[in-house]
């Protein structure tokens, strides 16, 4: 069985995924990340590679030419980290920015204080909070107590920050030099809290202004005016500038959009929502009075009470459509030399959101907008929310990716039961389908601690009726027939599957790798009287002949729950199910398997358990017709490249997905 270290690594991979909120200009950190040659895991518990992030960085050789990922386990890391310029191509990745926090109490020097300084090119950070704890974050911050205290210092080119949080008061983000892309981030501060000479786009970010007052005025709640930006472009030829695209400005303080840090300061806000915390004049010349005609301060198509142009400084610029386009598009403003190379695989990203901030309010509407016969990958990104929909992906709409950021926060559900091949929230009839970090849930049967048997109906959470589908970090929740894995080759990776009766069933050819199989408890009135449970069935696989290539393979999985269940029962007379190096709790019934209606054909089944562990994996009491497979047969089944990828279809998935999520061993 896998070591605890590898289990931890896989569990964090299960939780990590990132995606683009932007529609027209949406990019992703994994769209330019090449194959990751090494992954290091950092955690406080000692079961990982390192206990501190700096030690993980120190272990990386200088001059490395390949991407190295540092996965950071949930926790608070009190560290002052430096990534030296000779250590390029580092990815620091957490599972959730609210749970992975790097902080340090350090102030006074704008170029060296704080928890992180990045001097190396090609740096990526995903789902991490960077926090300088020097200035106490009270509801109202006293001006006399504030010092320069960055949460991050960027002094190198080519950095991508995705779904990160940056928290301080003054100089929060020291965006000093180079091209940087901040996407879906949260930035908090009061004074010059995004500053420097960086050439950066801040896309779909939340800019939060904290309240500041002097000691004498705090009781009267009279606030000082802060500054969101202080950009330092030094000449007309200097390409630097800060561009805010589709952001939100909010908070409890008062602030100007920016002040000029150098004589050619450039800051642009595009289609940004501004609350009434923005001071009416908008901008300040600071020490550059008399040079206002050199500044490029502009607001384009912004909205909200704070975006009212009445009272703005007269020297704010009106940019041409051509100038706007050259600034707001990453491919023109940041990617002139192709370092991002972000349009290689995914041709279009559609954003779905209930609140109207996406391209569509429903998933089906996004699906309907995709032309039949599309030949390029189209991504549908789902913002957090519960989507009550019954979705169908028709066979003529191939190459669709549905992606969320966190399966616990992106839920597609529907109350629908009775038909095994059409009920539930999603039916997939198209080849080349990908789902990442989404929960699919059929709400027909109430998920009580012990489910009454009479209440159960056939109620799939997903129906797969096409070849070539891949699921990563998804949850499938129902009671009976949860995953209708009917036809084709499918790869379920790091998924969670909940059910009680035949809850993984069908005639497909599928590998379930690093998945959690959760058995729900079911009882009847008669069994309740004696405190007993009915026995369910995890699988019901429908292989129909010896030539039929179908079967379910469970590799490095965990079986747990509060119910009791057989590993499987025969849905057809050549049924094939294999559990390999899987941990089984005592929810597994001792017999292990059931012939169902095929008791006279048990010699045709291929039911096997190889190197499994746990109380439920004991072979005492198992059926006599369970198979002992040869090493060659085992290898032919458990390796994706042998069992589901003989024609190489997995390699035709977008390379950005393959490099980030799939193990290189499958090729």
NUPA-923073 format. One record per residue (C-alpha): x, y, z. Coordinates in steps of 0.02 Angstrom, whole numbers, plus 50000, padded with zeros to 5 digits. Each point is the difference from the previous one (the first is absolute). Layout:
# NUPA-923073
[atom [X; Y; Z]]
...
//
This chain:
# NUPA-923073
[atom [50000; 50000; 50000]]
[atom [50057; 50179; 49970]]
[atom [50100; 50089; 50133]]
[atom [49918; 50133; 50107]]
[atom [50104; 50128; 49908]]
[atom [49930; 49952; 49830]]
[atom [49823; 49994; 50069]]
[atom [50020; 50177; 50064]]
[atom [50067; 50058; 49833]]
[atom [49853; 49923; 49911]]
[atom [49875; 50074; 50120]]
[atom [50066; 50173; 49966]]
[atom [49997; 49969; 49814]]
[atom [49819; 49951; 50021]]
[atom [49962; 50169; 50075]]
[atom [50103; 50106; 49882]]
[atom [49939; 50067; 49839]]
[atom [49995; 50169; 49927]]
[atom [49907; 50075; 49858]]
[atom [49966; 50159; 49906]]
[atom [49864; 50122; 50051]]
[atom [50033; 50106; 49846]]
[atom [49900; 49966; 49844]]
[atom [50073; 50100; 49856]]
[atom [50172; 50012; 50077]]
[atom [50001; 49857; 50125]]
[atom [50164; 49911; 50028]]
[atom [50057; 49869; 50123]]
[atom [50160; 49964; 50092]]
[atom [50006; 49824; 49931]]
[atom [49980; 50060; 49821]]
[atom [50186; 50037; 49991]]
[atom [50069; 49880; 50129]]
[atom [50100; 49864; 49916]]
[atom [50019; 49824; 50069]]
[atom [50036; 50008; 50185]]
[atom [50154; 49892; 50026]]
[atom [49994; 49999; 50189]]
[atom [49873; 50032; 50138]]
[atom [50050; 50043; 50178]]
[atom [49874; 49998; 50143]]
[atom [50014; 50117; 50149]]
[atom [49905; 49973; 50161]]
[atom [50015; 50025; 50187]]
[atom [49960; 49820; 50046]]
[atom [50165; 49921; 49949]]
[atom [49919; 49880; 49877]]
[atom [50052; 50107; 49852]]
[atom [50164; 50038; 49912]]
[atom [50033; 50161; 50097]]
[atom [49932; 50093; 50150]]
[atom [50040; 50173; 49932]]
[atom [49977; 50078; 49829]]
[atom [50174; 50077; 50000]]
[atom [50080; 49829; 50025]]
[atom [49903; 49934; 49850]]
[atom [50063; 50146; 49896]]
[atom [50178; 49976; 50065]]
[atom [49994; 49819; 49940]]
[atom [49972; 50053; 49819]]
[atom [50162; 50009; 49902]]
[atom [50055; 50167; 49929]]
[atom [49974; 50017; 49814]]
[atom [49858; 49873; 49990]]
[atom [49917; 50000; 49829]]
[atom [49839; 49906; 50038]]
[atom [49847; 50042; 50102]]
[atom [50005; 49946; 50182]]
[atom [49842; 50005; 50102]]
[atom [49994; 50031; 50188]]
[atom [49834; 49942; 50070]]
[atom [49965; 50086; 50165]]
[atom [49889; 49907; 50124]]
[atom [49866; 50098; 50094]]
[atom [50072; 50100; 50144]]
[atom [50078; 50166; 50050]]
[atom [50183; 50017; 49952]]
[atom [50096; 50134; 50096]]
[atom [50141; 50024; 49876]]
[atom [50102; 50130; 49909]]
[atom [50028; 49919; 49830]]
[atom [50118; 50051; 49861]]
[atom [50001; 49921; 49827]]
[atom [50171; 50045; 49926]]
[atom [50016; 50044; 49817]]
[atom [50094; 49840; 49957]]
[atom [49849; 49894; 50053]]
[atom [49875; 50026; 49860]]
[atom [49844; 49901; 49955]]
[atom [49929; 49974; 50174]]
[atom [49815; 49972; 50034]]
[atom [49937; 50025; 50178]]
[atom [49827; 49925; 50016]]
[atom [49873; 49984; 50141]]
[atom [49829; 49922; 50005]]
[atom [49905; 50153; 50062]]
[atom [50065; 50175; 50035]]
[atom [49898; 50009; 50161]]
[atom [50091; 49845; 50066]]
[atom [50177; 50025; 49934]]
[atom [50073; 50158; 50076]]
[atom [50179; 50064; 49989]]
[atom [50026; 50144; 50121]]
[atom [50137; 50099; 50082]]
[atom [50012; 50151; 50114]]
[atom [50124; 50113; 49912]]
[atom [49998; 50184; 49953]]
[atom [50103; 50151; 49951]]
[atom [50081; 49949; 49835]]
[atom [49892; 49997; 49845]]
[atom [50122; 49890; 49903]]
[atom [50034; 49867; 50131]]
[atom [49870; 49995; 50139]]
[atom [49860; 49874; 50006]]
[atom [49971; 49813; 49974]]
[atom [50055; 49980; 49818]]
[atom [50123; 50077; 49878]]
[atom [50011; 49930; 49824]]
[atom [50160; 50037; 49903]]
[atom [49980; 49857; 49875]]
[atom [49911; 49998; 49833]]
[atom [49858; 49879; 49964]]
[atom [49917; 49997; 50170]]
[atom [49823; 49936; 50030]]
[atom [49896; 50007; 50159]]
[atom [49829; 49920; 50016]]
[atom [49874; 50002; 50144]]
[atom [50112; 50077; 50134]]
[atom [49980; 50147; 50121]]
[atom [50151; 50113; 50021]]
[atom [49982; 50108; 50155]]
[atom [50109; 50128; 50087]]
[atom [49941; 50004; 50181]]
[atom [50098; 50154; 50052]]
[atom [49857; 50126; 49989]]
[atom [49859; 49939; 50110]]
[atom [49844; 49977; 49893]]
[atom [49872; 50087; 50110]]
[atom [49833; 50065; 49934]]
[atom [50082; 50172; 49999]]
[atom [50190; 50005; 49981]]
[atom [50095; 50141; 50084]]
[atom [50105; 50097; 49876]]
[atom [50137; 50029; 50129]]
[atom [50027; 49811; 50016]]
[atom [50017; 49962; 49815]]
[atom [50166; 49954; 49921]]
[atom [50051; 49936; 49829]]
[atom [49960; 49814; 50011]]
[atom [49986; 49903; 49835]]
[atom [49918; 49829; 49992]]
[atom [50094; 49958; 49839]]
[atom [50145; 50079; 49907]]
[atom [50018; 49963; 49814]]
[atom [50164; 50053; 49921]]
[atom [50005; 49881; 49851]]
[atom [49913; 49973; 49834]]
[atom [49866; 49870; 49957]]
[atom [49898; 49965; 50156]]
[atom [49823; 49932; 50012]]
[atom [49897; 50016; 50159]]
[atom [49834; 49907; 50000]]
[atom [49864; 49999; 50135]]
[atom [50120; 50071; 50128]]
[atom [49969; 50123; 50142]]
[atom [50118; 50143; 50043]]
[atom [49969; 50083; 50167]]
[atom [50083; 50150; 50081]]
[atom [49970; 50188; 50020]]
[atom [50139; 50096; 49911]]
[atom [50091; 49938; 49843]]
[atom [49907; 49832; 50008]]
[atom [50054; 49946; 49825]]
[atom [50174; 50064; 49955]]
[atom [49980; 49975; 49813]]
[atom [50173; 50067; 49965]]
[atom [50066; 49934; 49834]]
[atom [49948; 49884; 49859]]
[atom [49840; 49933; 49923]]
[atom [49875; 49923; 50119]]
[atom [49825; 49931; 49986]]
[atom [49889; 50005; 50155]]
[atom [49843; 49900; 49969]]
[atom [49851; 49974; 50118]]
[atom [50099; 50072; 50146]]
[atom [49951; 50097; 50157]]
[atom [50108; 50150; 50045]]
[atom [49975; 50096; 50162]]
[atom [50079; 50161; 50060]]
[atom [49984; 50186; 50027]]
[atom [50150; 50098; 49937]]
[atom [50089; 49973; 49833]]
[atom [49955; 49818; 50021]]
[atom [50034; 49953; 49819]]
[atom [50159; 50091; 49953]]
[atom [50158; 49991; 49896]]
[atom [50058; 49997; 49820]]
[atom [49923; 49834; 49953]]
[atom [49917; 49970; 49833]]
[atom [49850; 49907; 50068]]
[atom [49821; 49951; 49970]]
[atom [49883; 49975; 50148]]
[atom [49853; 49902; 49933]]
[atom [49841; 49954; 50095]]
[atom [50080; 50056; 50162]]
[atom [49920; 50070; 50158]]
[atom [50083; 50160; 50060]]
[atom [49955; 50029; 50184]]
[atom [50034; 50169; 50081]]
[atom [50023; 50003; 50189]]
[atom [49953; 50149; 50110]]
[atom [50137; 50116; 50065]]
[atom [49985; 50144; 50123]]
[atom [50113; 50104; 50111]]
[atom [49995; 49982; 50188]]
[atom [49910; 50164; 50021]]
[atom [49862; 49960; 49876]]
[atom [49967; 49816; 50023]]
[atom [49861; 50030; 50125]]
[atom [49913; 50116; 49878]]
[atom [50019; 49869; 49864]]
[atom [50084; 50125; 49884]]
[atom [50102; 49897; 49880]]
[atom [50159; 50043; 49908]]
[atom [50005; 49974; 49814]]
[atom [50109; 49857; 49941]]
[atom [50070; 49953; 49830]]
[atom [49970; 49837; 49909]]
[atom [50145; 50017; 49878]]
[atom [50167; 50090; 49986]]
[atom [50070; 49953; 49830]]
[atom [50177; 50049; 49949]]
[atom [50012; 50009; 49809]]
[atom [50151; 50110; 49964]]
[atom [49987; 50047; 49815]]
[atom [49887; 49990; 49849]]
[atom [50103; 49852; 49938]]
[atom [49984; 49907; 50167]]
[atom [49875; 49856; 49967]]
[atom [49948; 49986; 50183]]
[atom [49828; 50035; 50071]]
[atom [49860; 49926; 50105]]
[atom [49842; 49942; 49911]]
[atom [49845; 49948; 50098]]
[atom [49881; 49897; 49894]]
[atom [49827; 49949; 50066]]
[atom [50046; 50031; 50181]]
[atom [49899; 50051; 50153]]
[atom [50050; 50142; 50117]]
[atom [49920; 49989; 50171]]
[atom [50039; 50026; 50184]]
[atom [49971; 50109; 50152]]
[atom [50129; 50134; 49965]]
[atom [50015; 50148; 49881]]
[atom [50126; 50003; 49859]]
[atom [50055; 50078; 49837]]
[atom [50027; 49882; 49855]]
[atom [50183; 50048; 49996]]
[atom [50138; 50128; 50015]]
[atom [50150; 50027; 49889]]
[atom [50156; 49914; 50065]]
[atom [50101; 50054; 49847]]
[atom [49978; 50130; 49863]]
[atom [49916; 49885; 49872]]
[atom [49893; 49899; 50119]]
[atom [49874; 49887; 49910]]
[atom [49846; 49919; 50079]]
[atom [49843; 49944; 49907]]
[atom [49837; 49933; 50072]]
[atom [49894; 49906; 49873]]
[atom [49821; 49939; 50030]]
[atom [50030; 50005; 50187]]
[atom [49865; 50017; 50133]]
[atom [50039; 50142; 50122]]
[atom [49907; 50027; 50163]]
[atom [49976; 50172; 50077]]
[atom [50165; 49988; 50093]]
[atom [50087; 50083; 49851]]
[atom [50033; 50185; 50026]]
[atom [49916; 50106; 49866]]
[atom [50159; 50073; 49926]]
[atom [50065; 49825; 49970]]
[atom [50187; 50034; 49981]]
[atom [50143; 50098; 50078]]
[atom [50159; 50070; 49921]]
[atom [50097; 49982; 50164]]
[atom [50178; 50067; 49975]]
[atom [49976; 50014; 49811]]
[atom [49892; 50154; 49991]]
[atom [50027; 50088; 49835]]
[atom [50028; 49834; 49909]]
[atom [49818; 49946; 49994]]
[atom [49997; 49997; 49810]]
[atom [50130; 49859; 50008]]
[atom [49892; 49886; 50107]]
[atom [49887; 49866; 49926]]
[atom [49861; 49984; 50127]]
[atom [49839; 49936; 49923]]
[atom [49834; 49916; 50038]]
[atom [49906; 49908; 49862]]
[atom [49822; 49931; 50015]]
[atom [50008; 49993; 50189]]
[atom [49843; 49994; 50106]]
[atom [49939; 50028; 50176]]
[atom [49979; 50156; 50107]]
[atom [50187; 50026; 50010]]
[atom [50018; 50001; 49810]]
[atom [49902; 50163; 49979]]
[atom [50112; 50118; 49900]]
[atom [49928; 50158; 50078]]
[atom [50139; 50084; 50096]]
[atom [50143; 49901; 49921]]
[atom [50166; 50086; 49966]]
[atom [50001; 50083; 49830]]
[atom [50160; 49915; 49946]]
[atom [49929; 49823; 50002]]
[atom [50027; 49926; 49827]]
[atom [49875; 49948; 49867]]
[atom [50081; 49853; 49911]]
[atom [49964; 49943; 49824]]
[atom [49922; 49829; 49971]]
[atom [50166; 49942; 49928]]
[atom [50096; 50057; 50154]]
[atom [49875; 49916; 50116]]
[atom [50014; 49835; 49906]]
[atom [50190; 50006; 50006]]
[atom [49994; 50018; 50190]]
[atom [49861; 49885; 50059]]
[atom [50046; 49846; 49899]]
[atom [50137; 49894; 50079]]
[atom [50059; 49941; 49830]]
[atom [50045; 50179; 49950]]
[atom [50046; 50083; 50165]]
[atom [50091; 49856; 50086]]
[atom [50040; 49867; 49872]]
[atom [50092; 50082; 49857]]
[atom [50138; 49869; 50005]]
[atom [49880; 49854; 50026]]
[atom [50053; 49954; 50177]]
[atom [49820; 49960; 50044]]
[atom [49952; 49912; 49838]]
[atom [49825; 49987; 50068]]
[atom [49893; 49969; 49845]]
[atom [50086; 49837; 49953]]
[atom [49865; 49879; 50056]]
[atom [49838; 50078; 50057]]
[atom [49920; 50107; 49866]]
[atom [49865; 50081; 50107]]
[atom [49946; 50017; 50181]]
[atom [49819; 50032; 50048]]
[atom [49959; 50055; 50178]]
[atom [49839; 49949; 50087]]
[atom [49943; 50094; 50155]]
[atom [49834; 50025; 50090]]
[atom [50037; 50182; 50039]]
[atom [50012; 50060; 49821]]
[atom [50188; 50025; 50005]]
[atom [50032; 49862; 49874]]
[atom [49955; 49970; 49819]]
[atom [49850; 49893; 50048]]
[atom [49890; 49970; 50151]]
[atom [49970; 49815; 49963]]
[atom [50114; 49859; 49945]]
[atom [49879; 49941; 49867]]
[atom [49995; 50173; 49923]]
[atom [50190; 49997; 49986]]
[atom [49991; 49825; 49926]]
[atom [49869; 50054; 49873]]
[atom [50112; 50142; 49941]]
[atom [50136; 49879; 49943]]
[atom [49981; 49960; 49815]]
[atom [49970; 49820; 49949]]
[atom [50153; 49915; 49928]]
[atom [50124; 50111; 50092]]
[atom [50178; 49939; 49975]]
[atom [50089; 50102; 50134]]
[atom [49992; 49983; 50189]]
[atom [49873; 50113; 50083]]
[atom [50003; 50027; 50187]]
[atom [49846; 50039; 50104]]
[atom [50060; 50073; 50164]]
[atom [49875; 49994; 50143]]
[atom [50009; 50129; 50137]]
[atom [49956; 49948; 50177]]
[atom [49817; 49956; 50024]]
[atom [49867; 49865; 49991]]
[atom [49931; 49974; 49825]]
[atom [49829; 49915; 49998]]
[atom [50004; 49937; 49822]]
[atom [49970; 49848; 49891]]
[atom [50139; 50010; 49871]]
[atom [50026; 49901; 49841]]
[atom [50159; 50005; 49896]]
[atom [49950; 49936; 49827]]
[atom [50116; 49890; 49899]]
[atom [50036; 50136; 49873]]
[atom [50078; 50113; 50135]]
[atom [50167; 49920; 50037]]
[atom [50153; 50071; 50086]]
[atom [49914; 50085; 50146]]
[atom [50083; 50034; 50167]]
[atom [49890; 50042; 50150]]
[atom [50106; 50069; 50141]]
[atom [49974; 50068; 50174]]
[atom [50126; 50060; 50128]]
[atom [49941; 49892; 50146]]
[atom [49879; 49853; 49992]]
[atom [49925; 50045; 50170]]
[atom [49951; 50172; 49933]]
[atom [49948; 49958; 49822]]
[atom [49849; 49885; 50002]]
[atom [49892; 49942; 49856]]
[atom [49843; 49916; 50068]]
[atom [49828; 49945; 49947]]
[atom [49854; 49904; 50077]]
[atom [49963; 49866; 49871]]
[atom [49977; 49812; 50015]]
[atom [49930; 49844; 49920]]
[atom [50097; 49984; 49837]]
[atom [50178; 49933; 50007]]
[atom [50050; 50075; 49833]]
[atom [49921; 50172; 50008]]
[atom [49966; 50056; 50180]]
[atom [50115; 50116; 50096]]
[atom [50095; 50162; 49973]]
[atom [50116; 49951; 49856]]
[atom [50002; 49883; 49851]]
[atom [50154; 49997; 49887]]
[atom [49976; 49935; 49823]]
[atom [50154; 50085; 49926]]
[atom [50178; 49935; 49989]]
[atom [50145; 50095; 50077]]
[atom [49915; 50065; 50157]]
[atom [50097; 50065; 50151]]
[atom [49934; 50052; 50171]]
[atom [50110; 50074; 50137]]
[atom [49956; 50045; 50180]]
[atom [49810; 49988; 49988]]
[atom [49870; 49909; 50106]]
[atom [49863; 49908; 49906]]
[atom [49854; 49961; 50114]]
[atom [49829; 49919; 49980]]
[atom [49891; 50067; 50141]]
[atom [49855; 49878; 49977]]
[atom [50046; 49893; 50151]]
[atom [50031; 50095; 50161]]
[atom [50175; 49965; 50065]]
[atom [49950; 49961; 50180]]
[atom [50121; 49908; 50116]]
[atom [49905; 49838; 49966]]
[atom [49898; 50001; 49839]]
[atom [49831; 49909; 49998]]
[atom [50005; 49867; 49864]]
[atom [49822; 50042; 49942]]
[atom [50053; 50179; 49962]]
[atom [50135; 49947; 49877]]
[atom [49977; 50014; 49812]]
[atom [50118; 49986; 49852]]
[atom [50076; 50175; 50001]]
[atom [50166; 50025; 49909]]
[atom [50108; 50153; 50032]]
[atom [50082; 49980; 49830]]
[atom [49967; 49894; 49845]]
[atom [50147; 49962; 49886]]
[atom [49952; 49935; 49829]]
[atom [50154; 50046; 49898]]
[atom [50184; 49959; 49982]]
[atom [50149; 50099; 50066]]
[atom [49949; 50089; 50158]]
[atom [50111; 50056; 50144]]
[atom [49949; 50058; 50174]]
[atom [50117; 50082; 50124]]
[atom [49959; 50053; 50179]]
[atom [49813; 49976; 49976]]
[atom [49868; 49936; 50121]]
[atom [49852; 49891; 49948]]
[atom [49860; 49987; 50128]]
[atom [49843; 49895; 50001]]
[atom [49941; 49833; 50072]]
[atom [49957; 49881; 49857]]
[atom [50090; 50000; 49831]]
[atom [50102; 50155; 50048]]
[atom [50122; 49984; 49854]]
[atom [49918; 49927; 49846]]
[atom [50163; 49953; 49915]]
[atom [49914; 49928; 49848]]
[atom [50112; 50004; 49847]]
[atom [50177; 50045; 49947]]
[atom [50168; 50028; 50084]]
[atom [50006; 50113; 50151]]
[atom [50129; 50056; 50126]]
[atom [49943; 50054; 50174]]
[atom [50143; 50077; 50097]]
[atom [49996; 50062; 50181]]
[atom [49810; 49994; 50005]]
[atom [49873; 49970; 50140]]
[atom [49855; 49882; 49965]]
[atom [49855; 49979; 50121]]
[atom [49861; 49871; 49993]]
[atom [49927; 49838; 50065]]
[atom [49929; 49889; 49861]]
[atom [50089; 49964; 49834]]
[atom [50070; 50174; 50014]]
[atom [50135; 49973; 49869]]
[atom [49919; 49902; 49860]]
[atom [49996; 49972; 49812]]
[atom [50098; 49924; 49858]]
[atom [50143; 50123; 49982]]
[atom [50188; 49978; 50004]]
[atom [50057; 50112; 50143]]
[atom [50139; 50029; 50125]]
[atom [49960; 50079; 50168]]
[atom [50165; 50060; 50071]]
[atom [50030; 50078; 50173]]
[atom [49813; 50011; 50027]]
[atom [49900; 49993; 50162]]
[atom [49852; 49879; 49994]]
[atom [49877; 50046; 50136]]
[atom [49865; 49871; 50045]]
[atom [49839; 50070; 50074]]
[atom [49898; 49904; 50129]]
[atom [49831; 49929; 49945]]
[atom [49869; 49911; 50102]]
[atom [49820; 49939; 49994]]
[atom [49864; 50006; 50134]]
[atom [50032; 49817; 50042]]
[atom [50188; 50024; 50012]]
[atom [49980; 50157; 50103]]
[atom [49912; 49901; 50136]]
[atom [50154; 49893; 50026]]
[atom [50122; 50143; 49972]]
[atom [50066; 49929; 49836]]
[atom [50043; 50068; 49829]]
[atom [49965; 49936; 49825]]
[atom [50151; 49954; 49896]]
[atom [50032; 50104; 49846]]
[atom [50111; 49979; 49847]]
[atom [50140; 50116; 49947]]
[atom [50009; 49939; 49820]]
[atom [49889; 49916; 49871]]
[atom [50109; 49980; 49846]]
[atom [49927; 49940; 49835]]
[atom [50133; 49916; 49894]]
[atom [49910; 49887; 49874]]
[atom [50131; 49886; 49924]]
[atom [50181; 49945; 50013]]
[atom [50043; 50117; 49855]]
[atom [49914; 50147; 50084]]
[atom [50138; 50118; 50061]]
[atom [49895; 50082; 50134]]
[atom [50027; 49993; 50187]]
[atom [50023; 50107; 50155]]
[atom [50174; 50016; 50076]]
[atom [50024; 50083; 50170]]
[atom [50180; 50051; 50030]]
[atom [50066; 50075; 50162]]
[atom [49824; 50037; 50062]]
[atom [49921; 50007; 50173]]
[atom [49836; 49915; 50045]]
[atom [49915; 50071; 50153]]
[atom [49830; 50054; 50066]]
[atom [49865; 49958; 50127]]
[atom [49911; 49865; 49899]]
[atom [50037; 49820; 49949]]
[atom [50030; 49947; 49821]]
[atom [50066; 49867; 49884]]
[atom [50142; 50052; 49886]]
[atom [49886; 49957; 49855]]
[atom [49868; 49892; 49920]]
[atom [49991; 49937; 49822]]
[atom [49897; 50109; 49884]]
[atom [50046; 49889; 49850]]
[atom [50073; 49826; 49989]]
[atom [50181; 50054; 49966]]
[atom [50002; 50137; 50132]]
[atom [50176; 50067; 50038]]
[atom [50054; 50102; 50152]]
[atom [50176; 50013; 50073]]
[atom [50057; 50086; 50160]]
[atom [50187; 50035; 50004]]
[atom [50094; 50065; 50153]]
[atom [49840; 50067; 50074]]
[atom [49964; 50033; 50183]]
[atom [49838; 49917; 50056]]
[atom [49915; 50037; 50167]]
[atom [49883; 49878; 50084]]
[atom [49854; 50064; 49895]]
[atom [50044; 49863; 49875]]
[atom [49895; 49842; 50020]]
[atom [50108; 49846; 50037]]
[atom [49940; 49905; 49845]]
[atom [50061; 50144; 49894]]
[atom [49901; 49960; 49843]]
[atom [49828; 49946; 49943]]
[atom [49950; 49908; 49841]]
[atom [49825; 50077; 49998]]
[atom [49904; 49919; 49856]]
[atom [50153; 49910; 49931]]
[atom [50037; 49872; 50135]]
[atom [50030; 49863; 49871]]
[atom [50132; 50102; 49908]]
[atom [50118; 50053; 50138]]
[atom [50150; 49925; 49910]]
[atom [49979; 50135; 49866]]
[atom [50014; 50146; 50119]]
[atom [50165; 50092; 50027]]
[atom [49990; 50060; 50179]]
[atom [50168; 50028; 50082]]
[atom [50087; 50090; 50144]]
[atom [50187; 50030; 49990]]
[atom [50107; 50063; 50145]]
[atom [49853; 50081; 50089]]
[atom [50008; 50048; 50184]]
[atom [49885; 50037; 50145]]
[atom [49874; 49902; 50102]]
[atom [49883; 49981; 49851]]
[atom [50137; 49925; 49891]]
[atom [50014; 49839; 50101]]
[atom [49976; 49851; 49884]]
[atom [49921; 49894; 50138]]
[atom [49823; 49962; 49944]]
[atom [50023; 50060; 49820]]
[atom [49906; 49908; 49861]]
[atom [50099; 49855; 49928]]
[atom [49988; 50062; 49821]]
[atom [50097; 50162; 50024]]
[atom [50144; 50001; 49873]]
[atom [50188; 49996; 50028]]
[atom [50073; 50101; 49857]]
[atom [50174; 49984; 49928]]
[atom [50121; 50147; 50013]]
[atom [49981; 50026; 49813]]
[atom [49810; 50007; 50012]]
[atom [50010; 50121; 50145]]
[atom [50116; 50118; 49904]]
[atom [49884; 49995; 49849]]
[atom [49856; 50060; 50108]]
[atom [50072; 50124; 50125]]
[atom [50106; 50104; 49881]]
[atom [49897; 50132; 49906]]
[atom [50113; 49988; 49848]]
[atom [49958; 49814; 49987]]
[atom [49817; 49993; 50053]]
[atom [49917; 50161; 49942]]
[atom [50128; 50091; 49892]]
[atom [50065; 49881; 49868]]
[atom [49963; 50127; 49862]]
[atom [50076; 50145; 50099]]
[atom [49841; 50103; 50022]]
[atom [50057; 50066; 50170]]
[atom [50151; 50082; 49919]]
[atom [49880; 50097; 49886]]
[atom [49923; 50088; 50150]]
[atom [50058; 50181; 50022]]
[atom [50183; 49992; 50051]]
[atom [49964; 50129; 50134]]
[atom [49886; 49875; 50086]]
[atom [50111; 49850; 49970]]
[atom [50157; 50083; 50070]]
[atom [49914; 50064; 50157]]
[atom [49888; 49855; 50049]]
[atom [50049; 49837; 49917]]
[atom [50147; 49893; 50057]]
[atom [50135; 49985; 49867]]
[atom [50003; 49812; 50028]]
[atom [49840; 49976; 49900]]
[atom [50096; 50038; 49842]]
//
